[in-house]
Amino acid sequence: MKKPTQMNRGLLAIGGWLLIMGCAKDYQPKPRGYNRLILPTAAYKHLPDTLPYTFEYSLHAKLLKDSSWRSEANFIEIFYPTLKSTIHITYKHIYNKEQLLKEYYNDAYKLTAKHQIKAYAIDETVVKTPSGKTAFISEIEGEVPSQFQFTMTDSSKNFLRGALYFNVKVQNDSLKPAIDFMKKEVMHMINTMEWRKN
């Protein structure tokens, strides 16, 4: 067996020193990372003709019956499994009654206003669709469960409300790409919305 040379001893000493310094107590853990989101491609289909309204929704989404306790006929959910998000659609007949229309608008306003506790801002805009329909849109900023809501009506027969929800703990910084994507999806629904003739 060979005796260690002076150079080998020096390398061993440097290696030992690096090992000791690598075990220092001022270690800082890395911040928690988030999984990369894979956003679906833009591809659409129409709602079934059993509903009094229609619009295009994503081929990657599942059309479900509304599961809430307030569910009524023509209420639906459009669920995006990969993003764990749902667009809740509620629909009401107006029957040419101005009082009903006011009630539905008031209900929609109250549901949006519930988010004011945690919202930084609520931006409201009016949008005209390519077919000439009007949508009232509320974009809600902050750590809120619903970031985007809208209403549409013809003021005489049909009233429709939509609300986007994510089925995950609210962390809007990490959800921003998904929120932006889903806002575009909702806008596509709005821009392709038509009332069916009864």
matplotlib code that plots the C-alpha trace (Angstrom):
import matplotlib.pyplot as plt

x = [0.0, 1.3, 1.8, -0.3, 1.7, 1.8, -0.5, -3.0, -3.1, -3.8, -6.7, -8.1, -7.9, -9.6, -12.3, -12.9, -13.1, -15.7, -17.7, -17.7, -18.6, -21.5, -23.1, -23.4, -26.6, -27.7, -29.5, -32.5, -35.3, -36.3, -39.7, -42.6, -43.1, -46.3, -46.9, -46.8, -50.3, -51.0, -53.8, -56.2, -56.2, -59.0, -61.6, -65.3, -68.7, -72.3, -74.6, -77.3, -80.6, -82.6, -81.7, -83.4, -80.0, -76.8, -73.2, -69.9, -67.9, -64.6, -64.2, -62.0, -64.8, -67.6, -71.2, -72.9, -76.2, -76.1, -75.3, -76.3, -79.3, -80.8, -80.6, -83.5, -84.2, -81.7, -79.0, -75.7, -72.1, -69.2, -66.3, -62.7, -61.0, -57.4, -57.8, -60.3, -62.5, -66.3, -68.5, -71.9, -74.7, -78.1, -81.1, -84.5, -87.6, -88.7, -92.3, -92.3, -92.4, -90.2, -90.4, -88.9, -86.1, -85.3, -85.3, -82.9, -80.5, -80.7, -79.9, -76.9, -75.7, -75.9, -74.0, -71.2, -71.2, -70.6, -67.0, -66.3, -65.0, -61.9, -61.8, -59.2, -61.5, -64.5, -64.4, -67.7, -68.0, -70.6, -69.8, -71.6, -71.3, -70.9, -74.6, -75.6, -76.3, -75.2, -73.3, -72.7, -69.3, -67.8, -64.1, -63.2, -59.6, -58.2, -58.2, -61.8, -63.4, -65.0, -62.9, -65.3, -69.1, -71.6, -75.3, -77.1, -80.8, -83.1, -85.2, -88.4, -88.0, -84.5, -82.1, -78.7, -76.0, -72.6, -69.9, -66.4, -65.1, -61.9, -62.3, -59.0, -57.7, -57.6, -54.0, -54.6, -50.9, -50.3, -53.7, -53.1, -52.4, -55.5, -57.7, -56.6, -57.3, -60.7, -61.7, -61.0, -63.2, -66.0, -65.7, -66.0, -69.2, -70.5, -69.6, -71.3, -74.4, -77.8, -81.3, -83.2, -86.7, -89.4]
y = [0.0, 3.4, 6.2, 9.3, 12.1, 15.7, 16.6, 13.9, 15.1, 18.7, 17.4, 15.5, 18.6, 20.7, 18.0, 17.8, 21.6, 21.8, 19.0, 20.9, 24.2, 22.5, 21.6, 25.2, 26.1, 29.1, 26.9, 28.7, 26.5, 27.2, 28.8, 26.5, 26.0, 25.5, 22.9, 24.1, 24.5, 22.9, 25.0, 23.3, 24.3, 26.5, 24.1, 24.4, 22.8, 24.0, 23.3, 20.7, 22.1, 21.1, 24.5, 27.8, 29.4, 28.3, 29.2, 27.5, 25.9, 24.0, 20.5, 19.9, 20.8, 18.6, 19.8, 18.9, 19.6, 22.2, 20.5, 23.3, 23.2, 26.1, 24.2, 24.7, 23.6, 25.0, 25.6, 24.0, 23.8, 23.7, 21.9, 22.1, 19.0, 19.9, 23.4, 22.5, 25.3, 25.6, 28.1, 28.1, 29.2, 30.0, 30.9, 32.4, 33.2, 36.8, 36.5, 40.2, 41.2, 44.2, 43.3, 39.9, 41.4, 43.8, 40.9, 38.9, 41.9, 42.6, 38.9, 39.0, 42.2, 40.8, 37.6, 39.7, 42.1, 39.2, 39.2, 42.8, 41.7, 40.1, 41.9, 44.6, 45.9, 45.1, 46.3, 46.5, 46.8, 46.6, 44.6, 44.3, 40.9, 40.4, 39.6, 42.8, 41.4, 43.2, 41.5, 43.1, 41.9, 42.0, 41.3, 40.8, 41.2, 39.8, 36.5, 35.7, 32.4, 33.9, 36.2, 36.7, 37.1, 38.2, 38.7, 38.8, 39.4, 40.4, 42.3, 40.5, 36.7, 35.5, 36.3, 34.4, 34.7, 33.1, 32.9, 31.4, 29.5, 27.6, 24.4, 24.9, 27.0, 30.6, 31.6, 34.0, 34.7, 31.0, 30.8, 33.9, 32.0, 29.8, 32.8, 34.7, 31.6, 31.0, 34.7, 34.2, 31.0, 32.9, 35.7, 33.2, 31.9, 35.5, 36.3, 33.2, 33.3, 33.1, 32.8, 29.8, 30.5, 28.9]
z = [0.0, -1.1, 1.4, 0.6, -1.0, 0.0, -2.9, -2.0, 1.6, 0.3, -1.8, 1.1, 3.3, 0.7, 0.2, 4.0, 4.3, 1.5, 3.2, 6.5, 4.8, 2.8, 6.1, 7.3, 9.3, 7.2, 4.7, 3.1, 1.7, -1.9, -2.4, -3.2, -6.9, -8.9, -11.6, -15.1, -16.6, -19.9, -21.4, -23.8, -27.5, -28.8, -30.3, -29.8, -30.2, -29.8, -26.8, -27.4, -28.9, -25.8, -24.1, -24.8, -25.6, -27.4, -27.6, -28.4, -25.6, -25.5, -26.8, -23.8, -21.3, -19.9, -20.0, -16.7, -15.1, -12.4, -9.1, -6.7, -4.4, -6.4, -9.6, -12.1, -15.6, -18.1, -15.5, -16.6, -15.6, -18.1, -16.3, -17.4, -15.8, -16.5, -15.0, -12.3, -13.2, -13.9, -15.6, -14.0, -16.3, -14.9, -17.1, -16.4, -18.5, -18.2, -19.7, -20.7, -17.1, -16.2, -12.5, -13.1, -15.1, -12.2, -9.8, -11.9, -12.3, -8.5, -7.7, -10.2, -8.6, -5.1, -6.1, -7.5, -4.6, -2.2, -3.4, -2.3, 1.1, -0.5, -3.9, -4.6, -7.4, -9.5, -13.0, -14.8, -18.6, -21.3, -24.4, -27.7, -29.4, -33.1, -33.4, -31.6, -28.2, -25.0, -22.1, -18.8, -17.5, -14.0, -13.6, -10.0, -8.8, -5.6, -3.7, -4.7, -5.7, -8.9, -11.0, -14.0, -14.1, -16.8, -17.6, -20.9, -21.7, -24.5, -21.9, -22.8, -22.8, -21.7, -18.9, -18.6, -16.0, -16.0, -13.3, -13.5, -10.5, -9.8, -7.7, -6.0, -3.0, -4.1, -5.1, -8.0, -8.6, -9.5, -11.3, -13.4, -16.7, -16.1, -15.2, -18.3, -20.4, -18.9, -19.4, -23.1, -23.0, -21.4, -23.9, -26.7, -25.2, -24.9, -28.5, -29.9, -27.7, -29.4, -28.0, -29.4, -30.8, -28.6]

ax = plt.figure().add_subplot(projection="3d")
ax.plot(x, y, z, "-o")
ax.set_aspect("equal")
plt.show()
